[in-house]
């Protein structure tokens, strides 16, 4: 199987590093990191990753807005939303906008990988 390429979008540097480490240990390649939604949209177009992990709450452009732009650009995009507890309404909106799945923070390594594997199938 070819190495799957991932774009990690989160305004927290710590969170991006944490996710990147999990992905790389599990044989995925992180092709780009974005610190806000606007950067995520640009980097999606540049790198065309197989999958995106997208934080919902980010400055400049939210994860939901970025998701909308990415889905308009590429209807087959595979985006997983990351969210804090209690953002159920946003989660439902994200799924309606085309997100393939979501993960609630804080999460464990294997939870993230389970969702990613499911979405990449």
N, C-alpha and C positions, 0 to 999 in steps of 0.2 A: 504494500500500500504506500502511495506517495505521502510525503509529509504534509499534513494539513496546516494551512497558514491562518493565523489568527491576528485580529486587530483588537487591542485592549484599550477601551475608552473609560477613563475614570479620572476625576479631578484630584484624587488622592494618590500621590507618588507612592506611598506605602502600599496602597491597594494594588496599583499597577504592578509593582515589583512582586507582591505576594501571588497575584494571578499568573504573572509571567513565569515565576518559578515552578508553580504547579504544572502549567502547560508544558514547559520544557522538560521537566522530569518525566512527563508522560508522552514524550515524543512528538509534541506539536511545535511548530515554529511561530514565534511571535514576530510578525513582519512590521508591526507598527504600534505605537502607543499614542493615544490622544488624551489631552488634559481637559478638553471640553467638547461639547457636541459639534461645534463648527469644525474643529480640527478633525473630529471623527469622520465627518462627511467627506472632507477633502482627502483624508488618508484612505478612506474606503475606495474612492475613485482612483487613487494612485496605485494602491496595492492589490485591489480586488481580492480580499482575503476569502477563505472558505467559510469563515465564521467570525462573528464579532461579539465580544462581551461588552455591554454598554451599561454604564451606571445611569440611573434615571436622573439623579439630582446633580447637575453640573452647571457651572457658570457659562455665560455667553449664549449658549444654546443648550437646552435641556436634552436629556437622552431621548425623550419622546419626540421632540422636534427633529433631532438628528435621525432617529429611526424612520420618521416620515420621509425625510429627504432621501435617505438611503433606499427605502422601498420604492420610491418614485423613480430613482435612478436605476435600480436593479430589483425587480419584483421577486427574484429568486434568492435574494440575500438571506443569509441565516444569521439572525441577531438574537442573542440571549440577553435579557435585561437583568441588571443587578439592582436590588432595591433593599431599603431598610424595612423593618417590620412596620406594619400599619399603612402601607401604601397600596392597599388592595384596589382602589379605584384606578390608580395609575397603571397597575398591572393589567387590569381588564382593558384599559385603553390601549396599552402596548400590544396586547394580543390582537385586538381589533385592527391596529395599525400594521400588523404583520410580524410581530416578534414571534419567534418559534417557541420560546420558553422563557422562564425567569427563575432567578435564584434569590433567596432572601438572605441578606447579610445579618450576622456573620455566618459563614458557611465553612464546611470542612473540605479538604482537598478532594476526597472521593465524591462528595456531593457535586462539586463543580464538574469533575470528569464524567460523572454519570449523565448529567444533563448534556454536556458537550457531545459525548458519544451518541446519545439518543438523537440529538439534532443533526449530527453529521451523517447518520444512516441514510 
